[in-house]
């Protein structure tokens, strides 16, 4: 069983979004893509944003980071800080 569930993960990610706007993540597909991108970043050498991640698989760390709201998912309209420079 996946912990947290898709529903819990989507609710956690969307809880940080502004109430006026539509939720950032609206489907399982979106959360899977976001988690996979973060896992690839971890595999590529980025440091985990949570403690106690030693020995865990990158995908597990990515899910935990999203659930704890350490990683923010940007909608397509929001420019990232790298694009602004």
Jmol script that loads the backbone (N, CA, C; Angstrom):
load data "model"
ATOM      1  N   UNK A   1       0.840  -1.186   0.000  1.00  0.00           N
ATOM      2  CA  UNK A   1       0.000   0.000   0.000  1.00  0.00           C
ATOM      3  C   UNK A   1       0.880   1.244   0.000  1.00  0.00           C
ATOM      4  N   UNK A   2       0.500   2.180  -0.795  1.00  0.00           N
ATOM      5  CA  UNK A   2       1.235   3.433  -0.900  1.00  0.00           C
ATOM      6  C   UNK A   2       0.877   4.341   0.264  1.00  0.00           C
ATOM      7  N   UNK A   3       1.895   4.841   0.942  1.00  0.00           N
ATOM      8  CA  UNK A   3       1.638   5.795   2.015  1.00  0.00           C
ATOM      9  C   UNK A   3       2.490   7.014   1.777  1.00  0.00           C
ATOM     10  N   UNK A   4       1.975   8.189   1.736  1.00  0.00           N
ATOM     11  CA  UNK A   4       0.561   8.537   1.842  1.00  0.00           C
ATOM     12  C   UNK A   4      -0.190   8.190   0.563  1.00  0.00           C
ATOM     13  N   UNK A   5      -1.496   8.138   0.657  1.00  0.00           N
ATOM     14  CA  UNK A   5      -2.302   7.811  -0.518  1.00  0.00           C
ATOM     15  C   UNK A   5      -2.259   8.975  -1.508  1.00  0.00           C
ATOM     16  N   UNK A   6      -2.669   8.713  -2.746  1.00  0.00           N
ATOM     17  CA  UNK A   6      -2.723   9.774  -3.756  1.00  0.00           C
ATOM     18  C   UNK A   6      -3.569  10.939  -3.272  1.00  0.00           C
ATOM     19  N   UNK A   7      -4.699  10.634  -2.682  1.00  0.00           N
ATOM     20  CA  UNK A   7      -5.617  11.679  -2.218  1.00  0.00           C
ATOM     21  C   UNK A   7      -4.956  12.542  -1.152  1.00  0.00           C
ATOM     22  N   UNK A   8      -4.305  11.908  -0.182  1.00  0.00           N
ATOM     23  CA  UNK A   8      -3.623  12.656   0.871  1.00  0.00           C
ATOM     24  C   UNK A   8      -2.501  13.507   0.300  1.00  0.00           C
ATOM     25  N   UNK A   9      -1.760  12.962  -0.643  1.00  0.00           N
ATOM     26  CA  UNK A   9      -0.649  13.683  -1.251  1.00  0.00           C
ATOM     27  C   UNK A   9      -1.146  14.877  -2.060  1.00  0.00           C
ATOM     28  N   UNK A  10      -2.202  14.690  -2.830  1.00  0.00           N
ATOM     29  CA  UNK A  10      -2.770  15.787  -3.617  1.00  0.00           C
ATOM     30  C   UNK A  10      -3.295  16.876  -2.692  1.00  0.00           C
ATOM     31  N   UNK A  11      -3.971  16.497  -1.613  1.00  0.00           N
ATOM     32  CA  UNK A  11      -4.485  17.486  -0.658  1.00  0.00           C
ATOM     33  C   UNK A  11      -3.351  18.254   0.009  1.00  0.00           C
ATOM     34  N   UNK A  12      -2.269  17.585   0.355  1.00  0.00           N
ATOM     35  CA  UNK A  12      -1.125  18.246   0.983  1.00  0.00           C
ATOM     36  C   UNK A  12      -0.474  19.246   0.028  1.00  0.00           C
ATOM     37  N   UNK A  13      -0.311  18.853  -1.220  1.00  0.00           N
ATOM     38  CA  UNK A  13       0.312  19.740  -2.208  1.00  0.00           C
ATOM     39  C   UNK A  13      -0.578  20.950  -2.487  1.00  0.00           C
ATOM     40  N   UNK A  14      -1.877  20.726  -2.590  1.00  0.00           N
ATOM     41  CA  UNK A  14      -2.795  21.821  -2.901  1.00  0.00           C
ATOM     42  C   UNK A  14      -3.095  22.714  -1.704  1.00  0.00           C
ATOM     43  N   UNK A  15      -2.793  22.285  -0.498  1.00  0.00           N
ATOM     44  CA  UNK A  15      -3.091  23.105   0.671  1.00  0.00           C
ATOM     45  C   UNK A  15      -2.264  24.386   0.698  1.00  0.00           C
ATOM     46  N   UNK A  16      -1.116  24.377   0.048  1.00  0.00           N
ATOM     47  CA  UNK A  16      -0.278  25.566  -0.016  1.00  0.00           C
ATOM     48  C   UNK A  16      -0.672  26.531  -1.124  1.00  0.00           C
ATOM     49  N   UNK A  17      -1.577  26.131  -1.993  1.00  0.00           N
ATOM     50  CA  UNK A  17      -1.996  26.990  -3.104  1.00  0.00           C
ATOM     51  C   UNK A  17      -2.950  28.065  -2.603  1.00  0.00           C
ATOM     52  N   UNK A  18      -2.960  29.178  -3.303  1.00  0.00           N
ATOM     53  CA  UNK A  18      -3.865  30.261  -2.938  1.00  0.00           C
ATOM     54  C   UNK A  18      -5.303  29.827  -3.178  1.00  0.00           C
ATOM     55  N   UNK A  19      -6.199  30.239  -2.319  1.00  0.00           N
ATOM     56  CA  UNK A  19      -7.591  29.795  -2.404  1.00  0.00           C
ATOM     57  C   UNK A  19      -8.309  30.339  -3.639  1.00  0.00           C
ATOM     58  N   UNK A  20      -7.867  31.471  -4.168  1.00  0.00           N
ATOM     59  CA  UNK A  20      -8.524  32.064  -5.334  1.00  0.00           C
ATOM     60  C   UNK A  20      -8.299  31.230  -6.599  1.00  0.00           C
ATOM     61  N   UNK A  21      -7.122  30.664  -6.699  1.00  0.00           N
ATOM     62  CA  UNK A  21      -6.742  29.946  -7.911  1.00  0.00           C
ATOM     63  C   UNK A  21      -7.200  28.497  -7.863  1.00  0.00           C
ATOM     64  N   UNK A  22      -7.180  27.880  -9.014  1.00  0.00           N
ATOM     65  CA  UNK A  22      -7.463  26.452  -9.086  1.00  0.00           C
ATOM     66  C   UNK A  22      -6.318  25.697  -8.426  1.00  0.00           C
ATOM     67  N   UNK A  23      -6.582  24.496  -7.947  1.00  0.00           N
ATOM     68  CA  UNK A  23      -5.502  23.700  -7.349  1.00  0.00           C
ATOM     69  C   UNK A  23      -4.393  23.440  -8.352  1.00  0.00           C
ATOM     70  N   UNK A  24      -3.169  23.384  -7.863  1.00  0.00           N
ATOM     71  CA  UNK A  24      -2.016  23.141  -8.725  1.00  0.00           C
ATOM     72  C   UNK A  24      -2.076  21.730  -9.292  1.00  0.00           C
ATOM     73  N   UNK A  25      -2.405  20.769  -8.438  1.00  0.00           N
ATOM     74  CA  UNK A  25      -2.462  19.367  -8.843  1.00  0.00           C
ATOM     75  C   UNK A  25      -3.912  18.927  -8.831  1.00  0.00           C
ATOM     76  N   UNK A  26      -4.386  18.433  -9.977  1.00  0.00           N
ATOM     77  CA  UNK A  26      -5.789  18.045 -10.084  1.00  0.00           C
ATOM     78  C   UNK A  26      -5.980  16.564 -10.377  1.00  0.00           C
ATOM     79  N   UNK A  27      -4.892  15.846 -10.612  1.00  0.00           N
ATOM     80  CA  UNK A  27      -5.041  14.444 -10.977  1.00  0.00           C
ATOM     81  C   UNK A  27      -3.859  13.625 -10.466  1.00  0.00           C
ATOM     82  N   UNK A  28      -4.052  12.322 -10.473  1.00  0.00           N
ATOM     83  CA  UNK A  28      -2.965  11.416 -10.089  1.00  0.00           C
ATOM     84  C   UNK A  28      -1.789  11.556 -11.038  1.00  0.00           C
ATOM     85  N   UNK A  29      -2.085  11.736 -12.308  1.00  0.00           N
ATOM     86  CA  UNK A  29      -1.033  11.880 -13.319  1.00  0.00           C
ATOM     87  C   UNK A  29      -0.109  13.036 -12.959  1.00  0.00           C
ATOM     88  N   UNK A  30      -0.669  14.168 -12.577  1.00  0.00           N
ATOM     89  CA  UNK A  30       0.134  15.346 -12.237  1.00  0.00           C
ATOM     90  C   UNK A  30       1.045  15.081 -11.050  1.00  0.00           C
ATOM     91  N   UNK A  31       0.528  14.399 -10.041  1.00  0.00           N
ATOM     92  CA  UNK A  31       1.335  14.138  -8.848  1.00  0.00           C
ATOM     93  C   UNK A  31       2.430  13.117  -9.154  1.00  0.00           C
ATOM     94  N   UNK A  32       2.145  12.160 -10.016  1.00  0.00           N
ATOM     95  CA  UNK A  32       3.148  11.165 -10.413  1.00  0.00           C
ATOM     96  C   UNK A  32       4.270  11.838 -11.196  1.00  0.00           C
ATOM     97  N   UNK A  33       3.928  12.721 -12.111  1.00  0.00           N
ATOM     98  CA  UNK A  33       4.943  13.432 -12.903  1.00  0.00           C
ATOM     99  C   UNK A  33       5.809  14.302 -12.004  1.00  0.00           C
ATOM    100  N   UNK A  34       5.193  15.029 -11.078  1.00  0.00           N
ATOM    101  CA  UNK A  34       5.947  15.901 -10.174  1.00  0.00           C
ATOM    102  C   UNK A  34       6.882  15.084  -9.286  1.00  0.00           C
ATOM    103  N   UNK A  35       6.400  13.965  -8.791  1.00  0.00           N
ATOM    104  CA  UNK A  35       7.220  13.115  -7.925  1.00  0.00           C
ATOM    105  C   UNK A  35       8.386  12.518  -8.710  1.00  0.00           C
ATOM    106  N   UNK A  36       8.122  12.092  -9.927  1.00  0.00           N
ATOM    107  CA  UNK A  36       9.182  11.518 -10.763  1.00  0.00           C
ATOM    108  C   UNK A  36      10.255  12.557 -11.083  1.00  0.00           C
ATOM    109  N   UNK A  37       9.843  13.798 -11.357  1.00  0.00           N
ATOM    110  CA  UNK A  37      10.819  14.853 -11.640  1.00  0.00           C
ATOM    111  C   UNK A  37      11.711  15.109 -10.438  1.00  0.00           C
ATOM    112  N   UNK A  38      11.095  15.139  -9.251  1.00  0.00           N
ATOM    113  CA  UNK A  38      11.889  15.371  -8.038  1.00  0.00           C
ATOM    114  C   UNK A  38      12.828  14.195  -7.772  1.00  0.00           C
ATOM    115  N   UNK A  39      12.362  12.987  -8.008  1.00  0.00           N
ATOM    116  CA  UNK A  39      13.211  11.805  -7.812  1.00  0.00           C
ATOM    117  C   UNK A  39      14.411  11.852  -8.759  1.00  0.00           C
ATOM    118  N   UNK A  40      14.194  12.291 -10.004  1.00  0.00           N
ATOM    119  CA  UNK A  40      15.298  12.420 -10.960  1.00  0.00           C
ATOM    120  C   UNK A  40      16.305  13.465 -10.497  1.00  0.00           C
ATOM    121  N   UNK A  41      15.805  14.561  -9.887  1.00  0.00           N
ATOM    122  CA  UNK A  41      16.713  15.578  -9.351  1.00  0.00           C
ATOM    123  C   UNK A  41      17.578  14.990  -8.234  1.00  0.00           C
ATOM    124  N   UNK A  42      16.964  14.186  -7.383  1.00  0.00           N
ATOM    125  CA  UNK A  42      17.708  13.552  -6.289  1.00  0.00           C
ATOM    126  C   UNK A  42      18.752  12.585  -6.825  1.00  0.00           C
ATOM    127  N   UNK A  43      18.385  11.812  -7.843  1.00  0.00           N
ATOM    128  CA  UNK A  43      19.329  10.892  -8.471  1.00  0.00           C
ATOM    129  C   UNK A  43      20.485  11.667  -9.103  1.00  0.00           C
ATOM    130  N   UNK A  44      20.169  12.844  -9.637  1.00  0.00           N
ATOM    131  CA  UNK A  44      21.174  13.688 -10.273  1.00  0.00           C
ATOM    132  C   UNK A  44      22.123  14.369  -9.303  1.00  0.00           C
ATOM    133  N   UNK A  45      21.890  14.248  -8.005  1.00  0.00           N
ATOM    134  CA  UNK A  45      22.841  14.786  -7.037  1.00  0.00           C
ATOM    135  C   UNK A  45      22.312  15.872  -6.124  1.00  0.00           C
ATOM    136  N   UNK A  46      21.072  16.314  -6.294  1.00  0.00           N
ATOM    137  CA  UNK A  46      20.540  17.337  -5.396  1.00  0.00           C
ATOM    138  C   UNK A  46      20.356  16.766  -3.998  1.00  0.00           C
ATOM    139  N   UNK A  47      20.500  17.630  -3.017  1.00  0.00           N
ATOM    140  CA  UNK A  47      20.376  17.216  -1.627  1.00  0.00           C
ATOM    141  C   UNK A  47      18.903  17.064  -1.242  1.00  0.00           C
ATOM    142  N   UNK A  48      18.569  16.031  -0.484  1.00  0.00           N
ATOM    143  CA  UNK A  48      17.199  15.887   0.012  1.00  0.00           C
ATOM    144  C   UNK A  48      16.845  17.015   0.972  1.00  0.00           C
ATOM    145  N   UNK A  49      15.575  17.390   0.994  1.00  0.00           N
ATOM    146  CA  UNK A  49      15.107  18.476   1.851  1.00  0.00           C
ATOM    147  C   UNK A  49      14.501  17.969   3.151  1.00  0.00           C
ATOM    148  N   UNK A  50      14.649  16.677   3.409  1.00  0.00           N
ATOM    149  CA  UNK A  50      14.140  16.094   4.644  1.00  0.00           C
ATOM    150  C   UNK A  50      15.263  15.349   5.336  1.00  0.00           C
ATOM    151  N   UNK A  51      15.158  15.240   6.625  1.00  0.00           N
ATOM    152  CA  UNK A  51      16.151  14.499   7.379  1.00  0.00           C
ATOM    153  C   UNK A  51      15.833  13.013   7.366  1.00  0.00           C
ATOM    154  N   UNK A  52      16.833  12.212   7.644  1.00  0.00           N
ATOM    155  CA  UNK A  52      16.632  10.775   7.725  1.00  0.00           C
ATOM    156  C   UNK A  52      16.380  10.107   6.397  1.00  0.00           C
ATOM    157  N   UNK A  53      16.898  10.676   5.333  1.00  0.00           N
ATOM    158  CA  UNK A  53      16.651  10.107   4.006  1.00  0.00           C
ATOM    159  C   UNK A  53      17.747   9.138   3.571  1.00  0.00           C
ATOM    160  N   UNK A  54      18.778   8.981   4.396  1.00  0.00           N
ATOM    161  CA  UNK A  54      19.864   8.076   4.036  1.00  0.00           C
ATOM    162  C   UNK A  54      19.331   6.647   3.955  1.00  0.00           C
ATOM    163  N   UNK A  55      19.618   5.989   2.849  1.00  0.00           N
ATOM    164  CA  UNK A  55      19.196   4.609   2.663  1.00  0.00           C
ATOM    165  C   UNK A  55      17.825   4.454   2.040  1.00  0.00           C
ATOM    166  N   UNK A  56      17.108   5.547   1.883  1.00  0.00           N
ATOM    167  CA  UNK A  56      15.793   5.470   1.248  1.00  0.00           C
ATOM    168  C   UNK A  56      15.953   5.654  -0.249  1.00  0.00           C
ATOM    169  N   UNK A  57      15.024   5.100  -0.985  1.00  0.00           N
ATOM    170  CA  UNK A  57      15.042   5.255  -2.435  1.00  0.00           C
ATOM    171  C   UNK A  57      14.618   6.673  -2.802  1.00  0.00           C
ATOM    172  N   UNK A  58      15.149   7.215  -3.922  1.00  0.00           N
ATOM    173  CA  UNK A  58      14.833   8.582  -4.320  1.00  0.00           C
ATOM    174  C   UNK A  58      13.330   8.846  -4.471  1.00  0.00           C
ATOM    175  N   UNK A  59      12.587   7.880  -4.968  1.00  0.00           N
ATOM    176  CA  UNK A  59      11.154   8.087  -5.137  1.00  0.00           C
ATOM    177  C   UNK A  59      10.456   8.213  -3.780  1.00  0.00           C
ATOM    178  N   UNK A  60      10.870   7.432  -2.811  1.00  0.00           N
ATOM    179  CA  UNK A  60      10.296   7.527  -1.466  1.00  0.00           C
ATOM    180  C   UNK A  60      10.599   8.880  -0.837  1.00  0.00           C
ATOM    181  N   UNK A  61      11.808   9.368  -1.040  1.00  0.00           N
ATOM    182  CA  UNK A  61      12.194  10.676  -0.524  1.00  0.00           C
ATOM    183  C   UNK A  61      11.372  11.770  -1.203  1.00  0.00           C
ATOM    184  N   UNK A  62      11.189  11.665  -2.508  1.00  0.00           N
ATOM    185  CA  UNK A  62      10.413  12.661  -3.252  1.00  0.00           C
ATOM    186  C   UNK A  62       8.963  12.710  -2.772  1.00  0.00           C
ATOM    187  N   UNK A  63       8.366  11.557  -2.551  1.00  0.00           N
ATOM    188  CA  UNK A  63       6.987  11.513  -2.050  1.00  0.00           C
ATOM    189  C   UNK A  63       6.909  12.168  -0.674  1.00  0.00           C
ATOM    190  N   UNK A  64       7.864  11.863   0.175  1.00  0.00           N
ATOM    191  CA  UNK A  64       7.868  12.429   1.526  1.00  0.00           C
ATOM    192  C   UNK A  64       8.057  13.947   1.487  1.00  0.00           C
ATOM    193  N   UNK A  65       8.932  14.423   0.609  1.00  0.00           N
ATOM    194  CA  UNK A  65       9.143  15.869   0.471  1.00  0.00           C
ATOM    195  C   UNK A  65       7.875  16.568   0.017  1.00  0.00           C
ATOM    196  N   UNK A  66       7.178  15.995  -0.945  1.00  0.00           N
ATOM    197  CA  UNK A  66       5.928  16.591  -1.408  1.00  0.00           C
ATOM    198  C   UNK A  66       4.878  16.583  -0.309  1.00  0.00           C
ATOM    199  N   UNK A  67       4.787  15.490   0.417  1.00  0.00           N
ATOM    200  CA  UNK A  67       3.782  15.376   1.470  1.00  0.00           C
ATOM    201  C   UNK A  67       4.043  16.372   2.601  1.00  0.00           C
ATOM    202  N   UNK A  68       5.312  16.607   2.914  1.00  0.00           N
ATOM    203  CA  UNK A  68       5.670  17.555   3.963  1.00  0.00           C
ATOM    204  C   UNK A  68       5.769  18.987   3.437  1.00  0.00           C
ATOM    205  N   UNK A  69       5.422  19.200   2.190  1.00  0.00           N
ATOM    206  CA  UNK A  69       5.398  20.505   1.524  1.00  0.00           C
ATOM    207  C   UNK A  69       6.757  21.189   1.521  1.00  0.00           C
ATOM    208  N   UNK A  70       7.809  20.393   1.370  1.00  0.00           N
ATOM    209  CA  UNK A  70       9.160  20.942   1.256  1.00  0.00           C
ATOM    210  C   UNK A  70       9.457  21.344  -0.181  1.00  0.00           C
ATOM    211  N   UNK A  71       8.714  20.770  -1.124  1.00  0.00           N
ATOM    212  CA  UNK A  71       8.872  21.052  -2.545  1.00  0.00           C
ATOM    213  C   UNK A  71       7.575  21.668  -3.036  1.00  0.00           C
ATOM    214  N   UNK A  72       7.688  22.761  -3.781  1.00  0.00           N
ATOM    215  CA  UNK A  72       6.497  23.422  -4.304  1.00  0.00           C
ATOM    216  C   UNK A  72       6.358  23.089  -5.782  1.00  0.00           C
ATOM    217  N   UNK A  73       5.164  22.716  -6.176  1.00  0.00           N
ATOM    218  CA  UNK A  73       4.883  22.439  -7.576  1.00  0.00           C
ATOM    219  C   UNK A  73       4.327  23.712  -8.185  1.00  0.00           C
ATOM    220  N   UNK A  74       4.977  24.185  -9.240  1.00  0.00           N
ATOM    221  CA  UNK A  74       4.532  25.402  -9.914  1.00  0.00           C
ATOM    222  C   UNK A  74       3.604  25.041 -11.053  1.00  0.00           C
ATOM    223  N   UNK A  75       2.574  25.837 -11.218  1.00  0.00           N
ATOM    224  CA  UNK A  75       1.707  25.633 -12.376  1.00  0.00           C
ATOM    225  C   UNK A  75       2.455  26.130 -13.609  1.00  0.00           C
ATOM    226  N   UNK A  76       1.942  25.824 -14.772  1.00  0.00           N
ATOM    227  CA  UNK A  76       2.633  26.210 -16.010  1.00  0.00           C
ATOM    228  C   UNK A  76       2.709  27.718 -16.190  1.00  0.00           C
ATOM    229  N   UNK A  77       1.781  28.463 -15.590  1.00  0.00           N
ATOM    230  CA  UNK A  77       1.767  29.914 -15.741  1.00  0.00           C
ATOM    231  C   UNK A  77       2.810  30.593 -14.871  1.00  0.00           C
ATOM    232  N   UNK A  78       3.217  29.968 -13.761  1.00  0.00           N
ATOM    233  CA  UNK A  78       4.160  30.573 -12.831  1.00  0.00           C
ATOM    234  C   UNK A  78       5.588  30.363 -13.329  1.00  0.00           C
ATOM    235  N   UNK A  79       6.345  31.439 -13.510  1.00  0.00           N
ATOM    236  CA  UNK A  79       7.744  31.270 -13.910  1.00  0.00           C
ATOM    237  C   UNK A  79       8.584  30.833 -12.723  1.00  0.00           C
ATOM    238  N   UNK A  80       9.552  29.983 -12.976  1.00  0.00           N
ATOM    239  CA  UNK A  80      10.452  29.552 -11.893  1.00  0.00           C
ATOM    240  C   UNK A  80      11.532  30.612 -11.722  1.00  0.00           C
ATOM    241  N   UNK A  81      12.268  30.546 -10.630  1.00  0.00           N
ATOM    242  CA  UNK A  81      13.312  31.534 -10.372  1.00  0.00           C
ATOM    243  C   UNK A  81      14.430  31.440 -11.402  1.00  0.00           C
ATOM    244  N   UNK A  82      14.666  30.248 -11.953  1.00  0.00           N
ATOM    245  CA  UNK A  82      15.713  30.088 -12.968  1.00  0.00           C
ATOM    246  C   UNK A  82      15.320  30.780 -14.276  1.00  0.00           C
ATOM    247  N   UNK A  83      14.026  30.766 -14.602  1.00  0.00           N
ATOM    248  CA  UNK A  83      13.581  31.391 -15.854  1.00  0.00           C
ATOM    249  C   UNK A  83      13.596  32.901 -15.764  1.00  0.00           C
ATOM    250  N   UNK A  84      13.465  33.459 -14.561  1.00  0.00           N
ATOM    251  CA  UNK A  84      13.429  34.911 -14.395  1.00  0.00           C
ATOM    252  C   UNK A  84      14.803  35.535 -14.563  1.00  0.00           C
ATOM    253  N   UNK A  85      15.874  34.776 -14.324  1.00  0.00           N
ATOM    254  CA  UNK A  85      17.224  35.318 -14.384  1.00  0.00           C
ATOM    255  C   UNK A  85      17.707  35.506 -15.784  1.00  0.00           C
TER     256      UNK A  85
END
end "model"
wireframe off; spacefill off
backbone 0.3
color backbone group
